Amino acid sequence: NDWVPGLADITAGQTFSASSIEGGGTPASDAFDGSLAFGDAWRASVPEHGAGANGVSYLGVQFSSGKTIRKVRIWQGDDGSTALRFVTSMLIQYSDNGSTWSTAATTSGMVAKVWHVYDIPSAGSHVYWRVLANSSSGGGDTWIINELEMTEGTGTNLFWLGTNADVNTSGNAYVA
């Protein structure tokens, strides 16, 4: 599976970080491995469940050199059952030092078990990029990110090749 030409995911081989790891067995790298399987997903730890995730839970990438991220694609909330563990809004942020963050975009209307693709206004080239929980789906469940991808491309026709997922459109989020 891959983005259409010119929109390749550039997270492979980079350094990944997370606010926490549930049970020590769900590392940040699991959300960047190309698999949607629950066993290959990152999950936030117990203190970050439900509303505790807001403004705290994050998943990020440290690139080997500055990158101008223009699209973020995320599949979240799929634990392999009917339970949904997701956020409804997140901040897409960047940093030059990994400690002082600026927001490039804010998402809304997010749901679980579909691809969301967000256009990011040009924020320049930065080494650190992350997604930060902004509003949770409620309940006491943890935030699960099955897959997170980033690209420097700005194409408008996005198709995920080989994935048969629900399709929905909301604002600038193209779910395919």
N, C-alpha and C positions, 0 to 999 in steps of 0.2 A: 504494500500500500504506500502511496506517495502523493504529494501534492501534484497539481498539474505542473508542467515544466515552467521553471522560473519562480516557483513558489515552494521551494524545498524547505523542509524543516531543518533548522540549523542547530538544534540542541544536542545532536549526537556527539559523544566524546567530550562534553563539557563537564563542569563541576556543578553539582546540584545541592540545594539546601532546602531545609524545611523548618518551620517553627517548632515542630515536635514530630515524634514517630510513635504511633500506637503500638504498644507491646514490644517495641524494638524490632519488629519483623516486617515493617512496611517502609523501607527507605525511600527517600525522595527520588532516587534513580528509577524506582518502579513506575513512576508516572512519565518516564521519558524513554521507555523501552519498546514502543510500537505495539504493545499488547493492551487490549481492552479488558482482559480477564481480571476478575476480582483479586486473584492471587498475585497479580502484578500491578497493584494499585497502591498509591500513597494514601495513608490515613492519619489524620491528626490524633493526638493523644487525648485521653479523657478530660483533662481540664479545659480543652478547647472544643468540647461538644456543644451543640446547640448554639445559643446566643453567645456562649463563651468563645466562639470562633471569631466573632466580629472584631475586626481591627487587630487580631492576634495571629490567627492561622494564615500561614503563607507557604508558598512553594516557589522556589526560584532557581535561576541559572546564573552562574558566573562564566562568562565567555572568556576565551583566551585573549581576545582583543575586543575593542568597542564594536558594537553592532547597533544598527538603526532598525529596530523591530517595527514592522508595519502591519503585521497580522498575528493574532494569537488564536489558536484553536484548542478547545478543551472538551473533553468528555468526562463528566463527573457523576457521582452519586450511585454508581452501579456496584452493588455488593453481591451480585449473583442471586439475589432473592427479589421479593416484591418490595422490600424496604428501600427507601430513597434517602440518600445521605448527601445533601448538596447545599450550596449557597444560592441565593436568588440574585445576589449582586456581588461583584468583586471589583477591586481596583487593580489596574495594570500599572505597575510602577517600575522606575529605573533609578539607578544610583551609580556614582563613580567611585564610591568607597565602601559600599556594602552596609553603611550605617545611616546615612542621610538619604531619604527617599523622596522622590517627586512622582506625582501621578500623571501618567500619560493619557489614561482613559478610565472611565467608570462604566461598568456594564449594568444591565438591569434585565429583569424578566427571564432569568436563567432557570432552567429546569434540569432534571436528571435524565440520563440515558439517551441523549441526543448530542450531536456535534454542534458546538457553538463556535462561530468564527467571527472575530472582531477586528475591524479596521482600526489601526492605531494612527492618530495624527503624528506627523514627523516630530520627534522629540530629540533628534540628534543621536549621535553614537555614544553608547554607554556599555560598560563591561557587565554590570549587574542588572537583571530584569527579574521581576517576580509578579505573582498574582496574590493579592491579599483579600481575605474574606471581608466583605462589607455588610452583608445582611444574610442571615441564615434562613433555612427552610423551616425552622422551628423545631420543637421537640428536643430531645437530648442526644440526638445522633451526631456522630463524627462527620467531618468533611472528608469525602473520598474523591480523589482525582485519579481516574483510570489512565488518562493520557493528557499531556500538555505539550503543545508544539508551538514553535515560533518561527517566523520567516521575515526576511527583509523585503520580500516581493510585495508589489502593490496591485497585482492583477485583480480584475473584478469578477471573472467567471471562475468560481471555485467548485471543483468536483473532487471528492475523495474517491480515488479509484479502488475498487474491490471491497468497499464497505457498504453493506446494505442496512442503512439506518433510517430512522424517522426523518422527515423533512419538514421544516417549519421556518418561517421568516419573521423576525421581530426587530424593528429598528435597523441597526447596522449589523446585526448578528445573522449570519447565513448558516443555517443548520442543515447539513446534508450528509 
